[in-house]
Amino acid sequence: MKRYEIINSLIVKNGYKSYLEIGLDNGLNFSKIKIVNKTSVDPALGQYSHAKPTYKLTSDDFFKQNKDNYDIIFIDGLHHSEQVYRDIKNSLEYLNNDGTIVCHDMSPTEEGQQIVPRKQKVWTGDCWKAWVNIRIEQPYLDMFVVDSDWGVGVIKKSSAKDTFKTDLEVNFTNLDNNRSEWLNLISVEELKERI
């Protein structure tokens, strides 16, 4: 299941009307999202294609001037853990009640794929580190990663407490040994039951 299919499923199930995409890249994902109100943010302005972002800004600059809330926010911008961490925290501030944040590239399959700076073609960056740190710091979020399309993370605010904690160093070896627990990994079939 591709990220846009997961996003569109969430849109249909929840009757969402507004969508924000952080990191437009070539516009392929954005073009497949079926929703009334779509907004995109990317400083590159169609660097890889003719796709043009709604806002030609970094996500940090966008959130400094943003006044709108969104039903669903997709984070797929700069794939550095520090930036993804800020994007998730900022997105939580502008998420409507019952809204959802979706994050891409949360489950790299080998160490080289997540090294920053990028050293190979297939690259997720170290986005997953932001995911683990947010899970530790924000216990009142329902967070899981769908084991598909390099890991598609889903975040919703929750009244139930997530008791996830770890004393292990947040590094790739420990992720690889604790992937299911750290990411709260679910299958596509489990996702279909949830949405």
C-alpha positions as CSV (number, residue, x, y, z in Angstrom):
1,M,0.0,0.0,0.0
2,K,1.5,3.3,-1.1
3,R,1.5,6.4,1.1
4,Y,-1.1,8.3,-1.0
5,E,-3.4,5.3,-0.7
6,I,-3.1,5.4,3.1
7,I,-3.7,9.2,3.1
8,N,-6.7,8.9,0.8
9,S,-8.2,6.1,3.0
10,L,-7.8,8.3,6.1
11,I,-9.5,11.2,4.2
12,V,-12.5,9.1,3.2
13,K,-12.9,7.4,6.6
14,N,-12.8,10.6,8.5
15,G,-14.4,13.0,6.0
16,Y,-11.4,15.2,6.0
17,K,-11.5,18.5,3.9
18,S,-8.1,20.1,4.4
19,Y,-4.6,18.7,3.6
20,L,-1.1,20.0,4.1
21,E,1.9,18.3,2.5
22,I,5.4,19.2,3.7
23,G,7.9,18.3,1.0
24,L,6.4,18.4,-2.4
25,D,9.4,17.0,-4.3
26,N,8.1,15.9,-7.8
27,G,4.5,16.4,-6.9
28,L,3.5,12.7,-7.6
29,N,2.1,12.1,-4.1
30,F,0.4,15.5,-3.9
31,S,-1.3,15.0,-7.3
32,K,-2.9,11.7,-6.1
33,I,-4.5,13.1,-2.9
34,K,-8.3,13.5,-3.3
35,I,-9.5,16.2,-1.0
36,V,-11.2,19.6,-1.3
37,N,-8.5,21.9,0.1
38,K,-4.8,21.0,-0.7
39,T,-1.7,23.0,0.4
40,S,1.9,22.2,-0.2
41,V,5.2,23.6,1.2
42,D,8.6,23.2,-0.3
43,P,11.5,25.6,-0.7
44,A,12.7,23.9,-3.9
45,L,9.9,25.3,-6.3
46,G,9.7,22.4,-8.7
47,Q,13.3,21.4,-8.5
48,Y,12.6,17.9,-9.8
49,S,9.6,18.5,-12.0
50,H,7.0,21.1,-13.0
51,A,5.3,20.8,-9.6
52,K,5.0,24.1,-7.9
53,P,4.4,24.3,-4.1
54,T,1.6,26.5,-2.7
55,Y,4.3,28.0,-0.4
56,K,7.9,28.2,-1.5
57,L,9.2,28.2,2.0
58,T,11.0,25.8,4.4
59,S,8.6,24.2,6.7
60,D,10.0,26.1,9.7
61,D,9.3,29.4,7.9
62,F,5.8,28.2,6.8
63,F,4.8,27.4,10.4
64,K,6.0,30.8,11.6
65,Q,3.5,32.5,9.4
66,N,0.7,29.9,9.2
67,K,-2.7,30.7,10.5
68,D,-4.6,27.7,9.3
69,N,-5.4,24.3,10.8
70,Y,-5.6,21.1,8.8
71,D,-7.4,17.8,9.0
72,I,-4.5,15.8,7.7
73,I,-0.8,16.7,7.4
74,F,1.7,14.7,5.5
75,I,5.4,15.1,6.5
76,D,7.9,14.1,3.8
77,G,10.3,17.1,3.7
78,L,13.9,17.3,4.8
79,H,14.8,13.7,5.9
80,H,16.9,14.7,8.9
81,S,15.7,13.7,12.3
82,E,15.9,17.2,13.8
83,Q,13.8,18.6,11.0
84,V,11.2,15.8,11.1
85,Y,11.0,16.3,14.9
86,R,10.2,20.0,14.4
87,D,7.8,19.2,11.6
88,I,5.8,16.8,13.8
89,K,5.8,19.2,16.8
90,N,4.7,22.1,14.6
91,S,2.1,20.0,12.8
92,L,0.5,19.0,16.2
93,E,-0.1,22.7,16.8
94,Y,-2.0,23.1,13.6
95,L,-3.9,19.9,13.5
96,N,-7.7,20.0,13.8
97,N,-9.4,17.9,16.5
98,D,-9.6,14.3,15.3
99,G,-6.9,15.2,12.7
100,T,-4.1,12.9,11.5
101,I,-0.4,13.4,10.8
102,V,1.2,11.0,8.3
103,C,5.0,10.6,8.1
104,H,7.0,8.9,5.3
105,D,10.3,6.9,5.5
106,M,10.0,5.8,9.1
107,S,11.4,2.2,8.6
108,P,14.8,2.1,6.8
109,T,15.7,-1.5,5.9
110,E,19.5,-1.2,6.2
111,E,21.9,1.2,7.9
112,G,23.2,3.0,4.8
113,Q,19.7,3.9,3.8
114,Q,19.3,6.2,6.8
115,I,22.8,7.8,7.0
116,V,22.8,11.6,7.0
117,P,24.1,13.2,4.8
118,R,22.7,11.0,1.9
119,K,25.3,8.6,0.5
120,Q,23.1,6.3,-1.7
121,K,20.2,6.4,-4.1
122,V,17.6,4.6,-1.9
123,W,17.4,6.9,1.1
124,T,15.0,7.4,4.0
125,G,17.2,9.6,6.1
126,D,17.1,9.2,9.9
127,C,13.4,10.3,10.2
128,W,12.8,7.3,12.4
129,K,14.8,8.8,15.2
130,A,12.3,11.7,15.4
131,W,9.5,9.2,15.5
132,V,11.0,7.3,18.5
133,N,11.8,10.5,20.4
134,I,8.3,11.8,19.9
135,R,6.8,8.5,21.1
136,I,8.9,8.7,24.3
137,E,8.1,12.4,25.0
138,Q,4.5,12.6,24.0
139,P,2.6,9.7,25.6
140,Y,-0.8,11.0,24.7
141,L,-0.4,10.3,21.0
142,D,-1.6,7.2,19.2
143,M,1.4,6.4,16.9
144,F,2.0,3.4,14.6
145,V,4.0,2.7,11.5
146,V,2.5,0.8,8.6
147,D,5.1,-1.8,7.3
148,S,4.8,-0.6,3.7
149,D,6.4,2.0,1.3
150,W,9.5,2.5,3.5
151,G,7.4,2.9,6.7
152,V,4.3,5.1,6.8
153,G,3.8,6.6,10.2
154,V,0.3,7.6,11.5
155,I,-0.2,10.0,14.4
156,K,-3.4,10.9,16.2
157,K,-4.0,12.7,19.5
158,S,-5.3,10.3,22.1
159,S,-6.7,10.2,25.6
160,A,-5.1,6.8,26.2
161,K,-1.5,6.8,27.4
162,D,1.3,5.1,25.4
163,T,3.7,3.6,27.9
164,F,6.6,3.2,25.4
165,K,10.0,3.9,26.9
166,T,13.5,2.7,26.2
167,D,16.9,3.0,27.9
168,L,18.7,1.9,24.8
169,E,20.6,4.4,22.6
170,V,18.6,5.6,19.6
171,N,20.8,4.1,16.9
172,F,20.2,1.9,13.9
173,T,21.3,-1.4,15.5
174,N,18.9,-0.9,18.3
175,L,16.1,0.1,15.9
176,D,16.8,-3.1,13.8
177,N,16.7,-5.3,17.0
178,N,13.5,-3.5,18.4
179,R,11.8,-2.3,15.2
180,S,8.3,-3.7,15.9
181,E,8.2,-2.2,19.4
182,W,10.0,1.1,18.7
183,L,7.9,2.0,15.6
184,N,4.8,0.3,16.9
185,L,4.9,-1.5,13.5
186,I,1.6,-2.9,12.0
187,S,0.9,-4.7,8.8
188,V,-1.2,-3.3,5.9
189,E,-3.9,-5.8,6.9
190,E,-4.0,-4.4,10.4
191,L,-4.2,-0.9,9.0
192,K,-7.3,-1.9,7.0
193,E,-8.9,-3.1,10.2
194,R,-8.1,0.2,11.9
195,I,-9.4,2.5,9.2
